[in-house]
Amino acid sequence: MIERRAVVGGLTGRLVRAATAGGAQATYALIGLCCAIFVISPLSGFNPTHGTADTLLAAQAGYFERWGVIPTDLWNGSAHALLTPLTALFVHGSWLHLLGNMLFLYVFGAMAEERMGHTEFVFFYLGCGYLALLAYAAAHADSDQTLVGASGAISAVLGAFLYLFPRARVTSLFPFLFFLPLRFPAWIVLIFWFALQWMAAQGAGSGPGVAYLAHVVGFATGFLYAWGRYRCGARVKTPATATEGESQP
């Protein structure tokens, strides 16, 4: 269960109350758009126009090739290929992929949006997501496998959240601790998550697989953006609970 607890007084309290009251329209619009696109795509199984069996598999393959990032195609200079790091942010490979990403966007995106503002947050999300997928494609320039998903953009949101709300607390589930719900400062959870992504990226080899490198680049880009944009302004350092959610994307 996801819950946001209002904090009495201070900037954290105002942000949490605004987000809970529905003030994070861009976050919710991005979640709704990703879900709607998935439902009407050949991947959800809900749209009978895509056929069944081999016809459905062909439709799914064509869908990925049209809207996903294919590193070997990205550098050929075509306008369509250059747009795919943007379109791929709204394409997900499965229900689990979609729901995992949307959970993290819901938990961390609303407060980041309230701090940045709606328009800035949208450009931040799309720009960082584009750069994360572009960096991954550059590192795997000879690959012809398709990359999709909002993980790079959502990783940027996590990085920005770490800078903007370093002492907010989250309730997290860690598999190696028998899934006990434990409360930690967000900076501990997010740095732990970043370290896992970095180690996974180092051992991922040359094949695309899971785009751990896109996660790392997105997280670093989001953190650096927030640092550059807000280092002269107020950061939320209140140690009260700001948001809750699971710890693994």
Rosetta blueprint (number, residue, H / E / L):
1 M L
2 I L
3 E L
4 R L
5 R L
6 A L
7 V L
8 V L
9 G L
10 G H
11 L H
12 T H
13 G H
14 R H
15 L H
16 V H
17 R H
18 A H
19 A H
20 T H
21 A L
22 G L
23 G L
24 A L
25 Q H
26 A H
27 T H
28 Y H
29 A H
30 L H
31 I H
32 G H
33 L H
34 C H
35 C H
36 A H
37 I H
38 F H
39 V H
40 I H
41 S L
42 P L
43 L L
44 S L
45 G L
46 F L
47 N L
48 P H
49 T H
50 H H
51 G L
52 T L
53 A H
54 D H
55 T H
56 L H
57 L H
58 A H
59 A H
60 Q H
61 A H
62 G H
63 Y H
64 F H
65 E H
66 R H
67 W H
68 G L
69 V E
70 I L
71 P H
72 T H
73 D H
74 L H
75 W L
76 N L
77 G L
78 S L
79 A H
80 H H
81 A H
82 L H
83 L H
84 T H
85 P H
86 L H
87 T H
88 A H
89 L H
90 F H
91 V L
92 H L
93 G L
94 S L
95 W H
96 L H
97 H H
98 L H
99 L H
100 G H
101 N H
102 M H
103 L H
104 F H
105 L H
106 Y H
107 V H
108 F H
109 G H
110 A H
111 M H
112 A H
113 E H
114 E H
115 R H
116 M H
117 G L
118 H H
119 T H
120 E H
121 F H
122 V H
123 F H
124 F H
125 Y H
126 L H
127 G H
128 C H
129 G H
130 Y H
131 L H
132 A H
133 L H
134 L H
135 A H
136 Y H
137 A H
138 A H
139 A H
140 H L
141 A L
142 D L
143 S L
144 D L
145 Q L
146 T L
147 L E
148 V L
149 G L
150 A L
151 S H
152 G H
153 A H
154 I H
155 S H
156 A H
157 V H
158 L H
159 G H
160 A H
161 F H
162 L H
163 Y H
164 L H
165 F L
166 P L
167 R L
168 A L
169 R E
170 V E
171 T E
172 S E
173 L E
174 F L
175 P H
176 F H
177 L H
178 F L
179 F L
180 L L
181 P E
182 L E
183 R E
184 F E
185 P E
186 A H
187 W H
188 I H
189 V H
190 L H
191 I H
192 F H
193 W H
194 F H
195 A H
196 L H
197 Q H
198 W H
199 M H
200 A H
201 A H
202 Q H
203 G L
204 A L
205 G L
206 S L
207 G L
208 P L
209 G L
210 V L
211 A L
212 Y H
213 L H
214 A H
215 H H
216 V H
217 V H
218 G H
219 F H
220 A H
221 T H
222 G H
223 F H
224 L H
225 Y H
226 A H
227 W H
228 G H
229 R H
230 Y H
231 R L
232 C L
233 G L
234 A L
235 R L
236 V L
237 K L
238 T L
239 P L
240 A L
241 T E
242 A L
243 T L
244 E L
245 G L
246 E L
247 S L
248 Q L
249 P L
